[in-house]
Amino acid sequence: MSDSETLVRRPKSRRECAEIAKKRLKIDFGVSASVSAGVRSSTDSGSSREGSCDRGSSCTASDKKCCLELSLNCQNGSGMECGGKVPTQSRNGSSDGSTNGNGGAGRSFHHVSAGEHFCQACYEEVSKPGRPWNDSFVKWKLEWMEDSRRSPTLRQYVADQLMPFWTQCTKCGKWRHLHRSVHLTNDSHKKFTCPSASHHADIKPCDVPEDPRVDPASKREWSQTLSIPPLLHNSPALHYLRSDYFHDEVGMSPTNADFSGKVPDSELREFLQPFNIPHEGTIALCLRPDVMEYDEIVQFPEYCSEAIMYLALRNLIAALWNMNPFEYLTLDKCIPYLICRGLARVWFASELDRVLQFLTVKGVVNYGILDPVKTPIVGPEYS
């Protein structure tokens, strides 16, 4: 076999070990398509209980709000607990939690994280055949299975495709959420400023208070409230891992995988390989992108049960450094490529500096003869 034929076939052989998992996903998808919408809803709503409001998280009845607002029957701000029934007037005038002729839309909230929920009415806009959002949901599931080991769920679809992006104002530094239809890119992140708000017309945009959900999301423990691990969109790590690993295993979204392999003011260094590639010899200082190493587990024990979020940050940092190893990789250079939907981006941004410092001390990034930076990258805790 010639070298050219080997190169063409290698991506398939590298991922051969996961073909059974892919076939299983497609079988599951075929089965789920034949069951009733009610059964599908029940399965998905119970697909992940981690971080649920039922387990004592910080979610309260007063701050429940649907983050989607897809349906005309959206129960936005109804103030019910996750999974709680919204009282409705029955025919005899009594208040109960029974469903009405519209199928009971809006009768409960589905938990994504502390501060992020979506109501049953919006859930049904996506899950029920014939509804406006169902076709895109079905298309997304098929695309998801091409580069994922996990079964696609509606909750994952909401987190991956529908929740609004959050970004920081370049003037005041406050976090603002964008409209659901607005997509965040690394370029738009660098240019974003606080927009004028109609309900705060008498004050300057940057003087509008920050959303109260931002502060809890910036805390380390907030990640424990997530019902599903967030995945990064269009991560630079795609350049190295696209053909070798299933994207969700290494912290990347399987359906938002568009990266050209170029970063501004730098050239891609083809002779550098930050990650271990299956069926190839181990290279010194290469990382396994799908597994935490021992010293990482010791330093970040909170990620032992769910390593995806740490791997997303670590792989992003390692990829950016290898694309331009002649300048210090700083927090400001990483943030524009840290893109995902929902409040998870606030949490990722708050944890990024901690991971960057550790990888610098570990010798994964920021080594060699480099021009000094004004602000030290490594804090006193590593001195």
N, C-alpha and C positions, 0 to 999 in steps of 0.2 A: 504493500500500500504506500502511495506517495505521501510526502509531507503535506501537500495541499489537501489531499483527501482526509488526512488525519485531523487537520485543523477544522475542517468543515464539520466533521462528525463529533468532535470532542465535547461540545456543549451538551449533546444528547447523552453521551456516555457518562459524563460527570454527574448527571442528575438521574441516572438510571435507578439508583437506589430508592428514589421517591416515586417511581411510576405507579407502584401499588397504591400508595396514598392518594395519588391523583385519580386513579380509577375508582377508588372508594368514594371520594368526594363526588364524582360524577354519578355514581350509583345512588348515593344519598340524595343528590339533587333531583334525579329522576323519580325517586320515591316520593320526595316532598312535593313534587309538582302534581301528584295524583291525589293527595289528601286534601281535606277540606281546609278552607281558610281559617276556620276556628282552631283546628288542630295545629296548623302552622303557627298561629299566633301564640298558642299555649306553649309550644316547644321553644319558640324563640325567646319568649319573655322569661323562661326559666333556664335559658342556655348558660347564664353566668350569674351567680349570686354573690360573687366577690364584690365587696364594697357596696352592697345593696343597702337601701334605707332600712331594711328589716334587721340589719345587724348593727344598729347603734351608731351610724355615721352622723355627721353634723347636719344632715338634711332635716329641715323642719317644715311643718305645714304652711307656715307664713311665707316662705320664700320659694314655693313651687311655682314654676313658670315654664311654659312650653317654649323651647328654644327654636322650634321649627316654624310654627304658624302656617302650615300647609293647607289646613282645612278651614272651611267657613264655620264649622262647628268647633273649632279649636277652643279648648278649655283653658285658655291662657290666664294665669293668675287666679285659678279657682281655689288654690290653697289647700289641696288635699294631699295626704301622705302618699308615697309611692305605693301603688297597688290598691289604694283606698278608693271607695266608691263615692261618686259625686251624687248627693241626694237629688232626686227628681220628683216632681209631683206625679203621682199615679192618677188614674181616672177618677178615683173617689176622693182626690184631694190630699191624700196622705203622702208623706215624703219617704222615699225608699231609694235603694240603689239598683233597681231593676233596669233592664235595657228597654229602650223604646223602639218604635218602628224603624228608626234609622240604624238599628243594629247596635245600639249602645255606644255610639262613638263618643269619645271624650270621657269615659267613665273611670279612667285611671291614668297614672303617670308611669312612664318607663324610665328607669334610672340609668344615666350615663356616668355621671360623677356628681360630687357635691357641688350644687349650683347649676347643673345641667340635666334637664329632663325633657321628655316629649310626651304629649298626651295621647290617649287612645284614639281620638279622632284623627290626628295626624298619622298615627301608626297605621290605621286602616287605609288612609290615602295612599300609602306605599304598599301595603301587604295584599290588598284585595285586587284580584284581576278586574280590569276594566276601569280602575281608578287612574287619574292622570299620571301618578308617579310610579305605577307598578311596572310599566314597560321598561323604564330606565333601571329599576331595581333588578328585574330579571336579566337584563343585559349586563349589569354590573356583576351579578353572581357568576355568570359564565366567564367573564373576563377575570374575575377574582380567582377562580379555580385554576387558571393557567399557571399562576406563579405563587400558589399558596398551598400549605398543607392543611390549613384549618377550614372547616366548613363555613361557608358564608352565611351570616345572619343579618337580620334587619337592623339590629342594634349596631353592628359593625358598619353597615351601609350608611346609617345616619352619621356615625362618627367620621367616616371616610369621605362622604360626599355632600352632606346636607348642613351640618353644623357650621356656624359662622367662623371666620378667621378672626384672630385677635392680633393686634400689632401695636407697637409703641409710637407715640408722637415723637418726632425728631427734635421738637422744641422743648416740650415739658417733660417727656419721658413717661407720661401716663399711658396705661393700656386702654385701647378702645376696640370694640368689636365692629366688624364690617357687616354689611348686609350679606345675607346668605348667598346672593348671586354674584358677589364680588370675589374674585380669586386673588390671593396674595402671591406675589412673586418676590424674588430677592431684590429686584429693581424697585418695585412699588413700596417695599418695606423701607428702603433708604429715603424715599421721598414723602412718606406719610406724615401729615400734620392733622391735628384735631379738626374735625369738620364742625360747622355751625349746627347747633341743635335748635329745633323749632321751639322746644319747651324751655330753652334757656337763651332766648333771643336778647335778653338785656345784659348778658355778660359775655366776656371773651371766650372763644372755644376752649382754650387751654385752662380756663378757670373753672370749667365744669368739673364737678367731683368725679373721681374715678369710680368705676363700678365696684360695689362692695364685694363682689365675688372674686375679685382679683387677688386681694390680700390672702385669703385662705388658699387659693391655688398656687401661690408662690411659696407655700410652706412644704417642707419635705414630706410630711405625713399625708398630704393631700392625695398622693398617688394611691394610697390605700383605699380611697373611695371610688376609684375607677372600676367600672364593671367589665371593661375590655381594655387591653393595652393599646394606647395610641401609636400610630405608625407615621413615620415621616414621609412627606411628599417630595418626590424628585430629588432624593438625597444624592450628593456627590459620590457616595459609596457605590452607586449603581454602575459607575464606570468599571469598577473592579469585580463586582459580584453579580452582574446581571445574568450571566449564563451559568453560574456555578452554584447558586443557593436560591432556595425559595425565599421570596422577598420578605414575607412576614416573619421568617425565622431570624432575620438579621435586622429587624426594626424598620423595614421599609414597606410602604404601601404597594401592593401588587397592581393596583389600578391607577396609581399616580407615579409612573416610572418613566419620566422624561428628563434625562440629563445629557447634555451634549458633550460632557467631558472637558469643558473649558471653564476657567474662572478668570475674572478680569485681571489684567496686568501680570499674567503668569503663563507659562507653557507647561503642558503636561509632560512629566518626566516618565517616559515609558520604561526606563530601566529600574524603576522603583516598584515594588510589589508589597503593599502593606498587609495583605491577608493571605492566609494559607488556602491553597486551591486543591480540591479533591483530586486524587490520582496523580498528584505531582509531588516531588520531593519537598520535604520541609525546609524552609529557608529561615535563617536566623532573624530574630526580631519580627517575624510575621505573626499576626494574630489570627486566631480562629474567630471569624466574625459571628458565629452562632453560639459561642460558649464563653462564659466568664472564666478567666484564669484564676489560679488560687489566690494570688495577691489582690486581685480585684474583689474576690469574695470576702477576703479579710477586711478590705477597706470599705466595701459597700455591702455589708451583710443584709441590708434591707431589701436588696434586689435578688436574693437567692431564690425566693419562691416565684418571682416573675422577672426574668432578666431582660426581657425584650426592650424595655425603656432605656436601661443602661446601655445595651448593645447598640441601640439606635444612636445615642450620643457618642459613644466611643468610636463606632465605625465612621460616623460623620467627621469627627476630628481627625482620625487617622487618614482618611481619604483626602481631606483638604490639605493636610501637611505634605503628603506625598505628591500633590499637584504643584506645590511651590515650596520646596524644602530649603530655600535660600533666604527666607524671611521668617521672623518669629510669627507663629500662628497665635493670634490674640482673640479675645472674646468678641471684639467688634467684627472680626473677619469671619467668625463662625455664625453669628446670629442671623445674617441674611439668608443662610441656607437651611436654617432651622424652621421648617414650614410644616405645619399640620393644622387641622381644624380644631376648634374648641379651646377651652381653657387649658388644655394639655400643653399648648404652646407657652403659656405663662409659666407652667411648672418646668418644662424643658429649659426655658431660658434661665430660670433661677438655679437649676442644677448644673447647667453647662460649665460654669466657671469651676465648680468643684471637680468635675471630671477632667477638665482641661489641665488643672493644676496637677492632679494625680498622674496623668499620662506624661506630663512634662518631667516630673520627678522620676517616673518609671523609665524614661528614656525612649518612649515611643515617638514623641514629637519634640520639636524645639531643641535639637541637639546639633552640635557642630559649630563652626565658626560663623556667627551671625552678627549683624549690626545690633547693638543694644537697643532696648525699648525704654521709653520714658518711665512707664509704670511697670514695676516688677510683675511678672505673670504668676509667680509662686508666692503664696502668702506666708506669714510668719509661722504657721503651724507646720510647715515643711522645712523650716530653716534649721 
